[in-house]
Amino acid sequence: MSQSDKDPSTELAALEAKLDALIAQFKLIKNENKSLKVKQDALVKEKAKLLEKTTQAKARVEAMIARLKAMEHDS
């Protein structure tokens, strides 16, 4: 049976089934993408907080080192 001999309603049903499958896959990927964007935003915020904490800790350590050196020179 050649392509032109197929029943048009059968072809249409097959195309509809493929389209439905594609729509379902699109919705899944769209939801996954949205979820990943939310996670990415949370990770970006967490990274910013950690960088801020690291900067503050570095400043405190440097200040302690400076105080220790000053105490060393005073002795």
Secondary structure as UniProt FT lines:
FT   HELIX           3..5
FT   HELIX           8..74
//
